[in-house]
């Protein structure tokens, strides 16, 4: 469905909101709940298209997953070796997390499976996961010499490995850790900078022997995972759109409750605070092994900064909306070391440069980032999402500080991660 929406500039923003549950944690709650013994109940599950792709995949492998009236999930785990061969190809939709993590998990099963996805997912690189899995003995085939879905997986015995990843990627790391549950010895993954650690935290929460160390993590095989109560915090990637909205609209004040502030994910807060953004963390606490806080955000005068290095993997999904904040910062913002943005749902560097330039922004692309000059306001116009949920929502936030309305083509993709984005945005406008 090629949906189009028009966003008009905002006079101000005020209110108190709760964003949907964390997408990454929601994926992992289904995966580990299915592999655990006993019942897992998931509170705050994100009912977006990506997570439903994971849910349907495990139902296809014989797992009973009940969607309750209050939005919770009840998962009847089948144990580490209880999954059954699916009767058809598993469709991962648009979800890179689903296909990459399941590639590792399915490599250790005793059956054959095939993973595919939509036209965008079938263009995304898979060798970054398949190559290290092959060192464990995984048998996986794909189009384009094994780099593209559909992927055919013949599960079988795996051996423990030590892998030094050239990139900091939670999807690569998580695929290897899940495969490591089925290996004949420990599996160790090292990476240049620490990527998000939701998999390690949740594996430990379910009873696995996971041992982080400086520069990496080791998982030991064949644990007995036990069903758990999982409370999913609000997704910081979803909260980031509203953080930037409140920062760039003069006089805005917004309280965002129950946001996950895992230090491997909170780079967006550090970046926006370094730009001069007023973001306070209130009521800090822990839920199901994950740190959580309420965020109080005020309209702020932002300044351009240099962004690169270790903070980049801690904010990789938030760079489209960070680039929007940079458009309204005094001076120049330079984003480096973010080449990973080029292999997301779309090339997010090229997409944001193209669309922000269309709106009157001063944005130039680099191979691994962007150089953005601040402006007082954008002009408005017609832009497109490139079928990418984060591009669509970032452009909607940019429109709040335009002189004229902004029309965004192809916005149905926001349902991938944030089905209620549009009504929530409307609710805080004054």
Secondary structure, DSSP 8 states (H G I E B T S, - for coil): ---EEEE---S-BEEEEE--B-HHHHHHHHHHHHHSEEEEEEES---SHHHHHHHHHHHHTT-EEEE-TTS-EEEEEE-TT-----SS-EE-TT-HHHHHHHHHHHHTSSSEEEEE--TTGGGS--HHHHHHHHTTT-EEEEHHHHTEEEEEEE---B---EEE-SS--HHHHHHHHHHHTTBSS-EEEE-SS----HHHHHHHHHT--EEEETTEEEE-SS---B--EEE--B-HHHHHHHHHHHHHSTT-EEEEEEEE--TTTTHHHHHHHHTT-EEEEEEEEEETTEEEEEEEEE----B--EE-GGGTTTSGGGHHHHHHHHHTSBSEEEE-S-GGGGGSSS-HHHHHHHHHHHTT-EEEEETTEEEEE--S-B--EEEE-TT-HHHHHHHHHHHTTBSS-EEEE--GGGGGT-TTHHHHHHHTB-
